[in-house]
């Protein structure tokens, strides 16, 4: 009976793995350090890659002549980076530079088919604050002129054929605004701008949950708020949530929004199902960058002193740090490179099969013939369980003593396999 169950489990694991998305890497855009007094770039802008399977971080590209980094995102197997006034694209496997162009004041971007929607903002004004480019050639397709859209923009997200854009006029600090603009990408037409009200000034991050669009607003930096509107453009509310605010450290994980509670210098959570602040995560780091990993069920957050150091933290959903690696200076923007397990080139190396994943107390492991001793490592690469080599192909392992998090099972002659411990 046990053998039948184990074989069935292994088969189920094989089926699940064939369709399972994996986080191939976490991209970290380090802003470096620009000395405004001497007007020199003392630490360059860099792009880094963190491997959740091994816990190893490496710098993969240095971006010269850029004073800061604005945004990073992955589309297919291409990494797109906004740094200063550069838009660059890199091969996500080799990190070779594939192309670049100048986009003065570039802030954020999102993808729609073969197009990318770009927001812009800069001191002194620009002829347009939103443009659409071909993501392959980076050539300009069209833009929205500053008569139709007169404000600097920041966050952008695409739902269906529409782009929802945060209008904040953020480079004219005495005249901040708070609107969500709607661009119809199917018709290339600007639809309208939805006013978020007096407490919705300076929207930065735009998020979607279900049939609603949410904006995290920095207001005048005396406090923060969250606005909710329908996909059709009807404002439901703008709720004040905290005193103090900050740049970038906001992320949606499921039906909750994580954000910095600057009065206490820790993270807090806002519940999108109850439309209210849920709790404050005592002991969480004061993050500068933040992103959810829904596949491995963790958060990635960064901390920095802004001139000499930076760290990337793997965090549980309660804000507790599970592991930490040093990265570049001022790591502000993060992106996940998510791929299908069937798309990975694994045929040359035998695979181990695990069930269940995520695991609670037990992990059923099936190894190819001739595999060596098993080692399980945590996200930092530290060995936490070791099992001697055996002639049995199928094994049952007790993992109840492991803390929740991401782990990697390794055996000689076998490709490493990640699993999550609940």
C-alpha positions as CSV (number, residue, x, y, z in Angstrom):
1,X,0.0,0.0,0.0
2,X,2.8,2.4,0.9
3,X,4.7,1.6,-2.3
4,X,1.5,2.2,-4.4
5,X,0.9,5.5,-2.6
6,X,4.5,6.6,-3.1
7,X,4.4,5.7,-6.8
8,X,1.2,7.6,-7.2
9,X,2.6,10.5,-5.4
10,X,5.7,10.6,-7.6
11,X,3.5,10.4,-10.7
12,X,1.4,13.3,-9.4
13,X,4.5,15.2,-8.6
14,X,5.7,14.7,-12.2
15,X,2.4,16.0,-13.6
16,X,2.4,19.0,-11.3
17,X,6.0,19.8,-12.0
18,X,5.4,19.7,-15.8
19,X,2.9,22.6,-15.5
20,X,4.4,24.4,-12.6
21,X,5.8,27.9,-12.9
22,X,9.1,28.6,-11.1
23,X,11.0,31.7,-10.1
24,X,14.1,31.4,-12.2
25,X,15.7,34.5,-10.7
26,X,14.9,37.7,-8.8
27,X,16.2,40.8,-10.5
28,X,17.5,43.6,-8.3
29,X,18.0,47.2,-9.7
30,X,20.6,49.0,-7.5
31,X,20.4,52.7,-7.8
32,X,24.0,53.2,-6.7
33,X,25.1,56.5,-5.1
34,X,25.1,59.8,-6.8
35,X,26.9,62.5,-4.8
36,X,24.8,65.6,-5.4
37,X,27.4,67.9,-3.7
38,X,30.2,66.9,-6.1
39,X,27.8,65.8,-8.9
40,X,29.7,62.6,-9.3
41,X,28.5,59.0,-9.5
42,X,30.5,57.4,-6.7
43,X,28.7,54.0,-6.9
44,X,27.4,53.0,-10.3
45,X,23.9,51.7,-11.1
46,X,23.9,48.0,-11.3
47,X,21.6,45.1,-12.1
48,X,21.8,42.0,-10.0
49,X,20.3,38.5,-10.1
50,X,19.3,36.4,-7.0
51,X,18.8,32.7,-7.4
52,X,16.1,31.5,-4.9
53,X,17.3,27.9,-5.4
54,X,20.8,28.5,-4.2
55,X,20.5,31.8,-2.3
56,X,23.4,33.2,-4.4
57,X,23.4,36.8,-5.7
58,X,25.6,38.1,-8.5
59,X,25.9,41.5,-10.3
60,X,25.1,40.9,-13.9
61,X,25.3,44.3,-15.5
62,X,26.7,47.8,-14.7
63,X,24.9,50.8,-16.3
64,X,27.3,53.6,-16.9
65,X,26.3,57.3,-17.1
66,X,23.1,56.8,-15.1
67,X,22.6,58.7,-11.9
68,X,19.8,56.4,-10.6
69,X,17.6,53.4,-11.4
70,X,13.9,53.7,-11.9
71,X,12.3,50.4,-12.9
72,X,13.0,46.8,-13.9
73,X,10.7,44.2,-15.3
74,X,10.9,40.9,-17.2
75,X,8.9,40.0,-20.3
76,X,9.5,36.6,-21.8
77,X,13.3,36.1,-21.5
78,X,14.1,39.8,-21.8
79,X,14.9,42.1,-18.9
80,X,13.9,45.7,-19.3
81,X,15.5,48.5,-17.2
82,X,14.8,52.2,-16.8
83,X,17.8,54.0,-15.5
84,X,18.0,57.8,-15.5
85,X,17.0,58.6,-19.1
86,X,17.9,55.2,-20.5
87,X,15.6,52.4,-21.5
88,X,17.7,49.2,-21.9
89,X,16.9,45.6,-22.6
90,X,19.1,42.6,-21.6
91,X,19.0,38.9,-22.4
92,X,17.6,37.2,-19.2
93,X,19.9,34.2,-19.7
94,X,23.2,35.7,-20.7
95,X,22.6,39.3,-19.5
96,X,24.0,40.6,-22.8
97,X,22.7,44.1,-23.7
98,X,20.2,43.7,-26.6
99,X,19.4,47.3,-27.1
100,X,18.9,50.8,-25.6
101,X,17.4,54.1,-26.3
102,X,17.0,57.5,-24.7
103,X,13.7,58.2,-23.0
104,X,14.1,61.4,-21.1
105,X,12.4,61.3,-17.7
106,X,11.4,57.6,-17.9
107,X,9.7,56.3,-14.7
108,X,7.8,53.0,-15.1
109,X,6.5,50.7,-17.8
110,X,4.1,47.8,-18.4
111,X,3.6,45.5,-21.4
112,X,0.7,44.9,-23.8
113,X,1.4,42.4,-26.5
114,X,4.4,43.7,-28.4
115,X,4.0,47.2,-27.0
116,X,5.2,48.8,-23.8
117,X,3.5,51.7,-22.0
118,X,6.0,54.1,-20.5
119,X,5.4,56.8,-17.9
120,X,7.6,59.9,-17.7
121,X,8.3,62.8,-15.4
122,X,11.1,65.3,-14.9
123,X,11.8,68.8,-13.5
124,X,11.2,71.4,-16.1
125,X,8.4,69.7,-18.0
126,X,8.2,67.4,-21.0
127,X,6.3,67.4,-24.2
128,X,4.5,64.2,-23.1
129,X,4.2,62.1,-20.0
130,X,3.0,58.8,-21.5
131,X,4.3,57.1,-24.5
132,X,3.9,53.7,-26.2
133,X,6.9,51.9,-27.7
134,X,7.6,48.7,-29.6
135,X,9.1,46.4,-26.9
136,X,11.3,44.7,-29.5
137,X,12.8,47.6,-31.4
138,X,12.2,50.2,-28.6
139,X,10.9,52.6,-31.3
140,X,8.2,55.1,-30.4
141,X,4.7,54.2,-31.7
142,X,2.8,57.2,-30.3
143,X,2.5,59.4,-27.2
144,X,-0.2,61.3,-25.3
145,X,0.6,65.1,-25.6
146,X,0.8,67.3,-22.5
147,X,-2.4,69.1,-23.4
148,X,-4.4,65.9,-22.9
149,X,-2.2,64.7,-20.1
150,X,-0.4,67.6,-18.4
151,X,1.0,65.9,-15.4
152,X,4.1,63.8,-14.6
153,X,3.2,60.1,-14.2
154,X,4.5,57.2,-12.2
155,X,3.0,53.7,-11.7
156,X,1.3,51.9,-14.6
157,X,-0.5,48.6,-14.9
158,X,-2.3,47.0,-17.9
159,X,-5.6,45.1,-17.6
160,X,-7.0,43.7,-20.8
161,X,-6.7,46.5,-23.4
162,X,-6.4,49.3,-20.9
163,X,-3.5,50.9,-19.1
164,X,-4.2,52.5,-15.7
165,X,-1.7,55.3,-15.0
166,X,-0.8,57.2,-11.8
167,X,-0.8,61.0,-12.5
168,X,0.9,62.8,-9.7
169,X,2.7,65.9,-11.0
170,X,5.4,64.7,-8.6
171,X,8.2,67.0,-10.0
172,X,6.2,70.1,-9.1
173,X,6.0,69.5,-5.4
174,X,3.9,72.6,-4.6
175,X,1.2,71.5,-7.2
176,X,0.7,67.8,-6.6
177,X,-2.3,66.1,-8.1
178,X,-3.9,62.7,-7.6
179,X,-5.6,61.0,-10.6
180,X,-5.7,57.6,-12.3
181,X,-5.6,58.0,-16.1
182,X,-7.0,55.4,-18.5
183,X,-5.4,54.7,-21.9
184,X,-7.3,52.5,-24.3
185,X,-4.5,50.5,-26.0
186,X,-6.8,49.0,-28.6
187,X,-7.7,52.4,-30.0
188,X,-4.6,54.4,-29.0
189,X,-7.0,56.9,-27.3
190,X,-6.8,58.6,-23.9
191,X,-10.2,57.9,-22.2
192,X,-10.2,60.0,-19.1
193,X,-8.7,60.8,-15.7
194,X,-10.3,59.8,-12.4
195,X,-9.8,62.2,-9.6
196,X,-8.8,60.5,-6.3
197,X,-9.9,63.3,-4.1
198,X,-8.0,65.6,-1.7
199,X,-6.5,62.7,0.2
200,X,-5.4,60.9,-3.0
201,X,-2.6,63.2,-4.0
202,X,0.7,61.8,-5.4
203,X,-0.3,58.3,-6.4
204,X,2.8,56.1,-7.0
205,X,1.9,52.4,-7.3
206,X,-1.1,51.1,-9.2
207,X,-2.4,47.6,-8.4
208,X,-5.3,45.3,-9.5
209,X,-7.3,42.9,-7.5
210,X,-10.3,41.3,-8.9
211,X,-12.4,43.9,-10.8
212,X,-10.9,46.8,-8.9
213,X,-7.9,49.1,-9.4
214,X,-6.0,50.3,-6.3
215,X,-3.5,53.2,-6.0
216,X,-1.1,53.8,-3.1
217,X,-0.7,57.5,-2.6
218,X,2.1,59.4,-0.9
219,X,0.0,62.5,-0.6
220,X,2.3,65.5,0.4
221,X,4.6,63.1,2.3
222,X,2.9,63.9,5.5
223,X,0.9,60.7,5.2
224,X,-0.2,57.9,2.8
225,X,-3.6,56.7,1.5
226,X,-5.1,53.9,-0.6
227,X,-7.7,54.6,-3.3
228,X,-10.0,52.0,-4.9
229,X,-11.8,52.4,-8.2
230,X,-13.6,50.0,-10.6
231,X,-12.1,49.0,-13.9
232,X,-14.8,51.1,-15.4
233,X,-13.4,54.2,-13.7
234,X,-15.7,54.8,-10.8
235,X,-14.0,55.9,-7.6
236,X,-15.1,53.8,-4.6
237,X,-13.0,55.5,-1.8
238,X,-9.7,57.0,-0.7
239,X,-8.7,55.9,2.8
240,X,-5.9,57.5,4.8
241,X,-3.8,54.7,6.3
242,X,-0.6,56.1,7.9
243,X,1.4,59.1,8.8
244,X,4.5,59.5,6.8
245,X,5.2,57.8,3.4
246,X,7.9,56.7,1.2
247,X,9.0,55.8,-2.3
248,X,8.6,52.3,-3.8
249,X,8.2,50.1,-0.7
250,X,4.7,48.9,-1.5
251,X,3.6,45.5,-2.8
252,X,0.4,43.6,-3.2
253,X,0.4,40.0,-2.0
254,X,-2.9,38.3,-2.6
255,X,-5.6,40.4,-1.2
256,X,-3.3,42.5,1.1
257,X,-1.1,45.5,0.4
258,X,2.2,45.7,2.3
259,X,3.5,49.2,2.9
260,X,6.0,51.1,5.1
261,X,4.6,52.4,8.4
262,X,7.2,55.2,8.7
263,X,6.0,56.3,12.2
264,X,7.2,52.9,13.4
265,X,9.7,52.1,10.6
266,X,8.2,48.7,9.9
267,X,5.8,47.2,7.4
268,X,2.0,47.3,7.8
269,X,-0.8,45.5,5.9
270,X,-4.0,46.8,4.4
271,X,-6.7,44.2,3.7
272,X,-8.5,44.6,0.4
273,X,-11.4,42.4,1.5
274,X,-12.3,44.6,4.5
275,X,-11.0,47.9,3.1
276,X,-9.1,48.5,6.3
277,X,-5.6,48.4,7.9
278,X,-5.1,44.9,9.1
279,X,-2.0,45.0,11.3
280,X,1.6,46.3,11.8
281,X,4.3,43.7,11.4
282,X,6.5,44.2,14.4
283,X,10.1,43.2,13.7
284,X,9.9,43.5,10.0
285,X,12.7,45.4,8.2
286,X,12.4,49.0,7.0
287,X,12.3,48.1,3.3
288,X,13.2,50.3,0.4
289,X,12.1,47.9,-2.3
290,X,9.4,45.2,-1.9
291,X,7.9,42.5,-4.1
292,X,5.7,39.4,-3.7
293,X,6.7,36.0,-4.8
294,X,3.4,34.1,-5.0
295,X,5.0,31.0,-6.3
296,X,7.4,30.4,-3.4
297,X,5.0,32.2,-0.9
298,X,7.5,34.8,0.3
299,X,8.3,38.5,0.0
300,X,11.6,39.9,-1.1
301,X,12.5,43.2,0.5
302,X,15.6,45.4,0.4
303,X,17.3,47.7,2.9
304,X,20.1,50.1,2.4
305,X,22.1,53.0,3.9
306,X,21.9,54.7,0.4
307,X,25.6,55.3,0.0
308,X,27.7,52.2,0.8
309,X,25.6,49.0,1.2
310,X,22.4,47.2,0.5
311,X,20.8,43.9,1.4
312,X,18.1,41.6,-0.1
313,X,15.9,39.8,2.5
314,X,13.7,36.8,1.9
315,X,10.7,37.4,4.2
316,X,7.7,35.4,5.4
317,X,4.3,37.0,5.0
318,X,4.3,38.0,8.6
319,X,7.4,40.2,7.9
320,X,10.0,38.1,9.6
321,X,13.3,37.7,7.7
322,X,14.2,34.2,6.7
323,X,17.5,34.8,5.0
324,X,19.6,37.8,3.8
325,X,22.2,38.4,1.1
326,X,24.3,41.5,0.4
327,X,23.5,43.2,-2.9
328,X,24.4,46.6,-4.4
329,X,23.8,50.1,-3.0
330,X,20.2,51.5,-2.9
331,X,18.4,48.4,-4.2
332,X,15.0,50.0,-4.9
333,X,13.3,48.0,-7.7
334,X,12.8,44.3,-7.9
335,X,11.3,41.9,-10.6
336,X,10.6,38.2,-10.8
337,X,11.7,36.2,-13.8
338,X,9.0,33.5,-13.8
339,X,9.3,30.5,-16.2
340,X,7.5,27.2,-16.8
341,X,9.3,24.2,-15.5
342,X,8.7,22.5,-18.9
343,X,10.6,25.3,-20.5
344,X,13.8,24.7,-18.5
345,X,16.6,22.7,-20.2
346,X,16.7,19.8,-17.7
347,X,16.7,16.8,-20.0
348,X,20.5,16.5,-19.9
349,X,20.4,16.0,-16.1
350,X,18.2,13.5,-14.3
351,X,15.4,15.0,-12.2
352,X,14.3,14.2,-8.7
353,X,10.5,14.3,-8.0
354,X,9.0,15.6,-4.8
355,X,5.5,15.4,-3.4
356,X,3.8,17.3,-1.9
357,X,5.1,20.8,-2.7
358,X,4.5,22.9,-0.5
359,X,5.3,20.3,2.2
360,X,4.2,20.2,5.8
361,X,5.7,17.3,7.8
362,X,6.7,14.8,5.2
363,X,8.3,14.9,1.8
364,X,8.2,12.0,-0.6
365,X,11.2,11.9,-2.9
366,X,11.8,9.8,-6.0
367,X,15.4,9.7,-7.3
368,X,16.8,8.3,-10.6
369,X,19.0,5.2,-10.4
370,X,22.5,5.9,-9.2
371,X,21.8,9.2,-7.3
372,X,24.0,10.0,-4.4
373,X,23.4,11.3,-0.9
374,X,20.6,13.8,-0.4
375,X,21.3,17.3,1.0
376,X,18.6,19.9,1.7
377,X,19.7,23.5,1.8
378,X,17.9,26.6,2.9
379,X,17.6,29.9,1.0
380,X,21.1,31.0,2.1
381,X,22.7,27.8,0.9
382,X,23.2,26.3,4.4
383,X,22.7,22.5,4.6
384,X,19.9,21.7,7.0
385,X,19.2,18.0,6.3
386,X,21.5,15.3,5.1
387,X,20.5,11.7,4.1
388,X,23.1,9.0,3.0
389,X,22.9,7.4,-0.4
390,X,20.6,4.4,-0.7
391,X,19.7,1.9,-3.3
392,X,16.0,2.7,-2.8
393,X,14.6,5.0,-5.5
394,X,11.7,6.3,-3.4
395,X,12.2,7.8,0.1
396,X,10.1,9.5,2.7
397,X,11.8,12.4,4.5
398,X,10.7,14.1,7.7
399,X,10.8,17.9,7.2
400,X,8.6,18.9,10.2
401,X,11.6,20.5,11.9
402,X,12.3,22.9,9.1
403,X,11.2,26.5,9.5
404,X,8.7,27.8,6.8
405,X,10.5,28.9,3.7
406,X,12.2,27.9,0.4
407,X,14.5,24.9,0.3
408,X,16.5,23.0,-2.3
409,X,16.9,19.3,-2.5
410,X,20.3,18.2,-4.0
411,X,21.8,14.8,-4.8
412,X,24.9,14.0,-6.8
413,X,24.1,13.5,-10.5
414,X,20.6,15.0,-10.1
415,X,19.3,18.5,-11.0
416,X,18.5,20.5,-7.8
417,X,14.8,20.8,-7.1
418,X,13.2,23.6,-5.0
419,X,10.3,23.1,-2.6
420,X,8.4,25.2,-0.1
421,X,8.0,24.2,3.6
422,X,4.7,25.6,5.1
